[in-house]
Amino acid sequence: MENKILGIHHITAIAGDAKRNFNFYTKVLGLRFIKRTVNFDDPQTYHFYFGDEQGNPGSILTFFPWGSAVRQGRRGAGMATEIGYSVPEGSFDFWIKRFEENNVIYNKPAERFGEKYLTFLDPDGLKLEFIIPKTPDNRKPYETAEVKADAATKGFYNTTLTLNNIQATAKVLTEIFGYKLVAQEGNRYRYATDAIDTANVIDLVELPTEQHGLGANGTVHHIAFRVKDDATQMAFRQKIVDMGLQITPQIDRNYFHSLYFREPGGVLFEIATDNPGFTVDEPLEELGKNLKLPAQYEAHRKEIEAHLARLD
């Protein structure tokens, strides 16, 4: 892998009830629960990570489940408004039946850029899509007793950003991140990187009069782009500074190292490293089974555990 942005690393969203969020993504969608930890800035709130078996970059959807006190968000301009997962050809009948059995709100399948997609909402109103890619996705899916490989998600396909004007955001994607405009349908512009074959698509939807979104329950908090290591990350940090944008210092998130900046269209972007990975504090077979705390909160484990909702 070269010193490039390697598509999407993870996507982080906001949820309400923790147990409802956990049940939907592990039981209904069949994702693996790969890390049970807390918000590093608010240790009385969970931070959940869902992904494939190993928690590979490009498969990781994370949540801050802030409970009943969090207000309902609203999709709009200046935010990521859709999260797309790659699923196998012929899987839509399975998913539609499963959605109906679990009272999931969904739309009839449609087609975009020559690819079939199925839109649905999670229990908090987060908008998701299952997409059957034109190019075969050879990533190994995570299977459960109810969701087998012939239907299971492979990881992310894309995410969609809604903007009043796409120009400045597109400049970040193309001039810093190495993406290229590969297709357009109406006001939807598709950008992709050839640095990797999967989780490598960003769609920009331009809506000049769209009201700005409200970041809260049921909305995406940020999009994290992937780099292989710290040296590559810091090289990209300099490029962002050179473009005149404000960006944080490197922050240690235990499982990856992060930089954050808000791109000109208003969406919060992160650049996250592959290292050190999710097995840094527990073995692969134990992922997600135990509450893992950053070192600064370990002395307060008992009171933190007492505050957090039970998931079983």
C-alpha positions, 0 to 999 in steps of 0.5 A: 500500500502506498502513502495514500488515503485508503478509502473509509476507515470507519464511520461514527454516528449518534444513537439513543438507547444503547441496548436497542442499538446493540441488538439492531446491529448485532442481531438484525444486521448480523455485524460483529460487536468488536469493541465495547468501550466508552467515549474518551471525552465522556466516560459515562457514555458507551462507544460501540464498534461494529464490523467484520470478524477482525474489525478490518478498516472499511467495515467499522461502524461506531456509535455514541449511544447517548440514551434517552436524553439525546435530542432527535437529529435531522439530516441536512446540508453539511453532514454525511446523510447515508451510509452504504454497505456492500452486500452480495448479489441476490440478497435483497429478498432475504433482507426485505423479509428480515426487515419486515419481520423486525419492523424495519422501515425500508424503501423498495429497491432502486438503481443508481449508477447501474447498481441496485440499492436498498434503503432503510432506517435503523431504530434511531432514524439513521439512513443506511443503504445496502448496495450490490456493487458492479465490481465483485467484492471479495471481502469475507463476510462475518456470519451469524446463525441467522445471517449467512455469507450469501446475504451478509454485509462485506463492509462499507461501499460508500457514504454520501455527503449532502452539501449546499455547494460541492466545490470546496469539498470536492477539492479536498477529496481530489487535491488532498485525498487523491479521489477522482470524479468517476460518475455523475447522475443529476446532482449526485457526484461520485468520487472514488480512489483507486488506492484500494478496491473497497470502501473507496467511494464518496458521493457528494449530493449538491442541494443549494437551498437545503437546510443545514442538518442537526447533529444528534440522535440518528445522524452521522457524527464523522467520517474517518479516512484510512491511512496505513501508519503514523508517518503517512497520517502526518504527511496528510496533516501537513497537506491540510494545513497547507490548504489553510484548514484547521486540524487537530494534533494527533490523538491516541484512540487506543485502536488507531491514531486520529486527526480531525478537521472540518472540511469547508462544506461542514462535514467533520473528517477524521484521518485514522491509522491502521495501527495498532488495531483492535486486538491491542487489548484483547484477543480476536476471539474475545473482541467485544465481550468485555468492557475495555477502558482507556488507561486514564479511566481504569481506576474508575471502572466500578463507577463507570460500569455501574452507570452504563446500561446492561446489554444482556 
